[in-house]
Amino acid sequence: MKRLLSTVLAVSLMVLTLVSCERSEAPEPQAAAAAPSEAAAQPVEITVYAYDSFISDWGPGPVIKAGFEAAYDIQVNLVSMGDSGQVLQRAILEKDRPKADVIIGIDNNLLYQSIEEEVFQPYDSPALSGIDQSLIFDPTLHVLPFDYGFFSIIYNSEVITDPPRSLEDLTDPRFEDRLIIMDPRTSSPGLGLLLWSIARYGDDYPAYWESLKPSLLTITDGWDTGYGLFTNGEAPLVLSYTTSPAYHVEYEETDVYQAAIFEEGHYLQIEGAGIVNGTEHLEQAQLFMDYLLGPEAQSSIPLTNWMYPVVEGIELPESFAYAPLPSTMLTIDSHMITEQMDSWLDTWTSIMSR
């Protein structure tokens, strides 16, 4: 009996000892519970889709990313999506399960398609008060402007001593096989030239393109390729922007490349950005938009994106003296562009394939 009592007492003491040990080790679950708050303290990352040149090493993307990340505890994942048209198409494909928070590069020519597809949500940014109100091309504020420019024909002044003075001039026999343009189905400048011709000639634009064909050396998929061929000397004329000569003055100290200014006017491009519908980082996306339209980011636009900033009062670099502003701005209503785009592109493709 004594042995039995001794055994029972011994077992009881062991149980009490184990319970005591478990109680002394109880704080461990509290330490594990702290993990979610530690994870929440990690910087939020937003994803920004943009066109290739915006994100390139020489583009404004890296500069704006660095400035924004320094100002806020928010990381930016810049994702290149080709040309602006490709950026929009990716956004449309992903609109039911969006991967991006902000999209950059939707211009006045692509506006209504993006609105019809409900890609963006409206945002009345406080930064809009500092913007030239005439550049707010979307009154619904789904897409906010961040820069603008004008399409132009750039020429090599060492080769071309009598540059074209109008779209019609480009069809002159002296320019046969001397012009490089881009495909409007894949390139914003290419689409800009097509719309430029429609703004100038209306329903007669097919006849213009028929007469322009002999002047074309080649049609490239994108601006980068076409402009590279031009600077390599393949042709003395190329479709680009009025600001392109300023780049060569700024970084190459040469004014050999000039913009041909047409009295009839130049087609205006306003590039915009918007917050994606369904973003899980709405507050952070709004902060990014505010920063993009603020003076710090806008000051970087001229020497990186080679466009004009939309914020009033931004001082332009001296090289922009070689980027003449056209006296006449040509545009087409973006709703009409959405309605007629397929027909215009089909007609253009048919003409070029003959």
C-alpha positions in Angstrom: 0.0 0.0 0.0 2.8 2.4 0.9 4.5 1.6 -2.4 1.2 2.3 -4.2 0.8 5.7 -2.3 4.4 6.5 -3.1 3.8 5.8 -6.7 0.6 7.9 -6.8 2.4 10.8 -5.1 5.3 10.6 -7.5 3.0 10.6 -10.6 1.1 13.6 -9.2 4.3 15.5 -8.7 5.3 14.8 -12.2 2.0 16.0 -13.6 2.2 19.2 -11.5 5.8 19.8 -12.7 4.7 19.4 -16.4 1.8 21.8 -15.9 4.1 24.3 -14.3 6.5 24.0 -17.2 3.8 24.5 -19.8 2.6 27.6 -18.0 6.1 29.0 -17.8 6.4 28.5 -21.6 3.0 30.1 -22.4 4.3 33.4 -23.8 5.7 31.7 -26.9 2.3 31.8 -28.7 2.1 35.5 -28.0 5.5 36.0 -29.8 4.1 34.1 -32.9 1.0 36.2 -32.9 3.2 39.3 -33.3 4.2 38.1 -36.8 1.2 39.6 -38.7 1.9 43.1 -37.3 5.5 42.7 -38.4 4.4 41.7 -41.9 2.0 44.7 -42.0 4.9 47.0 -41.3 6.6 45.9 -44.5 6.4 48.6 -47.3 3.4 48.2 -49.7 4.3 47.6 -53.3 2.2 49.0 -56.2 2.5 47.8 -59.8 2.7 50.4 -62.6 2.2 49.4 -66.2 3.8 51.8 -68.8 5.2 51.8 -72.3 8.8 50.8 -73.0 10.4 54.2 -73.4 8.9 55.4 -70.2 10.4 52.6 -68.2 13.8 52.6 -70.0 17.0 53.6 -68.3 16.9 57.0 -70.0 13.1 57.5 -69.5 11.2 59.2 -66.7 10.1 56.0 -65.0 13.2 55.2 -62.9 13.5 58.9 -61.9 9.9 59.1 -60.8 10.1 55.7 -59.1 13.1 56.8 -57.0 11.6 60.1 -56.0 8.3 58.6 -55.0 9.9 55.8 -53.0 12.1 58.3 -51.2 9.0 60.4 -50.3 6.7 57.6 -49.2 7.2 54.2 -47.7 5.8 52.6 -50.8 7.7 50.4 -53.4 7.0 50.8 -57.1 7.1 47.8 -59.5 7.5 49.2 -63.0 6.4 46.8 -65.7 7.0 47.5 -69.4 4.2 46.5 -71.8 5.4 47.6 -75.2 3.7 50.5 -76.9 0.8 52.4 -75.2 -1.8 50.5 -77.3 -0.3 47.3 -75.9 -0.5 48.7 -72.4 -4.2 49.3 -72.8 -4.9 45.9 -74.3 -3.1 44.1 -71.4 -5.2 46.2 -69.0 -8.4 45.2 -70.8 -7.4 41.5 -70.7 -6.8 41.7 -67.0 -9.7 44.0 -66.0 -11.6 41.2 -64.2 -8.5 40.3 -62.1 -6.2 43.3 -62.4 -2.5 43.0 -61.7 -1.6 46.6 -62.1 -2.6 49.5 -59.7 -1.7 52.4 -62.1 -1.4 52.5 -65.9 0.6 55.2 -67.7 0.4 56.0 -71.4 -3.3 56.1 -72.3 -3.4 59.2 -74.5 -6.2 61.3 -76.0 -6.5 58.9 -78.9 -7.1 55.8 -76.7 -9.3 57.5 -74.0 -12.8 56.4 -75.0 -11.8 52.8 -75.5 -10.4 52.7 -72.0 -13.6 54.3 -70.6 -15.9 51.9 -72.5 -13.9 49.0 -71.2 -14.1 50.4 -67.6 -10.4 49.9 -67.1 -10.0 52.9 -64.8 -11.8 54.5 -61.8 -12.1 58.3 -61.6 -9.8 60.3 -59.4 -10.1 64.0 -58.7 -6.5 64.6 -57.7 -5.7 67.7 -55.7 -2.7 68.1 -58.1 -5.0 69.0 -60.9 -5.3 72.5 -59.6 -1.7 73.1 -60.8 -2.3 71.8 -64.3 -3.1 73.7 -67.5 -6.9 73.1 -67.6 -7.0 73.0 -71.4 -4.9 69.8 -71.2 -7.5 67.9 -69.1 -8.8 65.8 -72.0 -11.0 63.5 -69.9 -13.7 65.5 -68.0 -14.7 62.4 -66.2 -11.2 62.2 -64.7 -10.7 58.5 -65.3 -7.4 59.4 -67.1 -5.4 62.4 -65.9 -2.8 64.1 -68.2 0.9 64.0 -67.3 2.6 65.3 -70.4 1.9 66.4 -74.0 3.7 66.9 -77.4 3.2 67.2 -81.1 4.0 64.8 -83.9 6.4 66.1 -86.5 8.6 65.1 -89.3 12.3 65.3 -88.3 14.9 65.8 -91.0 18.6 65.7 -91.3 19.6 69.2 -92.3 22.9 68.1 -93.8 21.0 66.0 -96.3 17.7 67.9 -96.7 18.2 71.5 -97.5 14.6 72.2 -98.6 12.5 70.4 -95.9 8.8 69.7 -96.3 6.4 72.5 -95.3 3.2 70.5 -95.2 1.8 67.0 -95.3 1.3 67.5 -99.0 4.9 68.4 -99.4 5.9 64.9 -98.2 4.4 63.4 -101.4 6.8 65.4 -103.6 9.0 63.2 -105.8 12.1 64.7 -104.3 11.3 62.7 -101.1 10.9 59.3 -102.8 12.1 56.5 -100.5 13.4 59.1 -97.9 10.8 58.9 -95.2 10.5 56.4 -92.3 7.2 56.1 -90.4 5.6 53.7 -87.9 2.7 51.3 -88.2 -0.5 52.9 -86.7 -1.6 49.4 -85.6 1.4 49.1 -83.2 2.8 52.5 -82.6 1.5 55.7 -81.1 3.4 58.0 -83.5 2.2 55.8 -86.4 -1.4 56.2 -85.2 -0.7 59.9 -84.7 0.3 60.4 -88.3 -2.8 58.6 -89.6 -5.0 60.8 -87.4 -3.0 63.8 -88.5 -3.9 63.0 -92.1 -7.6 62.5 -91.2 -7.7 65.8 -89.3 -6.2 67.5 -92.3 -8.0 65.7 -95.2 -11.1 64.3 -93.7 -12.7 61.6 -95.8 -10.1 62.1 -98.5 -7.3 60.7 -96.3 -7.1 57.4 -98.4 -6.1 59.4 -101.4 -3.4 61.1 -99.4 -1.9 57.8 -98.3 -1.9 56.5 -101.9 0.2 59.6 -102.9 2.5 59.2 -99.8 3.5 55.6 -100.5 6.3 56.4 -102.9 8.0 58.5 -100.3 8.1 55.7 -97.7 11.4 53.9 -97.3 10.0 51.6 -94.6 7.3 51.3 -91.9 8.5 50.0 -88.6 6.5 48.4 -85.7 7.7 51.0 -83.2 9.2 54.4 -82.8 12.5 53.1 -81.3 13.3 51.1 -84.4 12.3 53.7 -86.9 14.2 56.5 -85.2 17.2 54.3 -84.9 17.2 53.7 -88.6 17.0 57.5 -89.1 19.9 58.3 -86.9 22.0 55.6 -88.5 21.5 57.4 -91.8 19.1 55.0 -93.5 16.8 57.9 -94.5 16.9 61.6 -93.9 13.2 62.0 -92.8 11.4 60.3 -89.9 8.2 60.5 -88.0 8.7 61.7 -84.4 8.0 64.7 -82.2 8.8 68.4 -82.4 10.9 67.9 -79.2 13.3 65.3 -80.8 15.9 67.9 -81.9 16.2 69.2 -78.3 17.4 65.7 -77.3 20.3 65.9 -79.8 21.2 69.4 -78.7 21.1 68.5 -75.0 23.1 65.3 -75.2 25.0 65.3 -78.5 25.5 69.0 -78.9 24.4 69.0 -82.4 21.5 70.8 -84.2 21.8 68.8 -87.4 18.3 67.2 -86.8 15.5 69.7 -87.2 11.7 69.6 -86.9 9.7 70.5 -90.0 7.0 72.9 -88.9 3.8 72.8 -91.0 1.6 75.9 -91.2 -1.4 73.7 -91.5 -0.8 72.5 -87.9 0.5 69.4 -86.0 -1.4 66.7 -84.3 -1.5 67.0 -80.5 -0.9 64.0 -78.2 -1.7 64.2 -74.5 -0.5 61.3 -72.5 -2.4 60.3 -69.4 -2.4 57.9 -66.4 -5.1 56.3 -64.4 -5.9 54.2 -61.4 -7.0 50.7 -62.3 -10.5 49.6 -61.4 -10.3 47.0 -58.6 -6.9 47.9 -57.2 -6.2 46.6 -53.8 -3.9 49.6 -53.1 -6.2 52.5 -53.8 -4.7 55.0 -51.3 -1.1 54.2 -52.4 -2.2 54.5 -56.1 -3.7 57.9 -55.4 -0.5 59.1 -53.8 1.5 57.9 -56.8 -0.9 59.9 -59.1 -0.5 63.0 -57.0 3.3 62.6 -57.2 3.2 62.1 -61.0 1.4 65.3 -61.4 3.5 67.2 -58.9 6.3 69.6 -59.6 9.1 67.2 -58.8 8.0 64.5 -61.2 6.9 67.0 -63.8 10.3 68.7 -63.8 11.9 65.4 -65.0 9.6 65.1 -68.0 11.4 67.4 -70.5 14.8 65.7 -70.3 13.6 62.1 -69.9 10.4 61.7 -71.9 11.1 64.6 -74.2 7.6 65.9 -73.9 6.1 69.0 -72.3 5.0 68.9 -68.7 1.4 69.6 -68.0 2.0 71.5 -64.7 2.2 75.3 -65.3 5.4 77.1 -64.4 7.8 74.3 -65.0 11.0 75.8 -66.4 12.1 74.2 -69.7 15.7 73.4 -70.4 17.6 75.7 -72.9 17.7 72.9 -75.4 13.9 73.2 -75.8 14.6 76.4 -77.9 15.1 73.7 -80.6 11.6 72.3 -79.9 9.3 74.8 -81.6 5.6 74.9 -80.6 3.3 74.7 -83.6 0.9 77.6 -84.1 -2.0 75.3 -84.8 -2.9 72.2 -82.9 -4.9 69.5 -84.7 -7.1 67.0 -82.8 -9.9 64.6 -83.4 -12.7 63.9 -80.9 -11.7 60.8 -79.0 -15.2 59.4 -79.1 -15.1 59.6 -82.9 -11.7 57.9 -82.8 -13.2 55.0 -80.9 -16.1 54.6 -83.3 -14.1 54.9 -86.5 -10.7 53.4 -85.5 -11.3 49.9 -86.9 -12.5 51.3 -90.2 -9.6 53.7 -90.5 -7.0 51.1 -89.7 -8.6 48.6 -92.2 -8.5 51.2 -94.9 -4.9 52.1 -94.2 -3.9 48.4 -94.2 -5.6 47.8 -97.5 -3.8 50.8 -99.1 -0.4 49.8 -97.7 -0.8 46.2 -98.8 -1.5 47.1 -102.5 
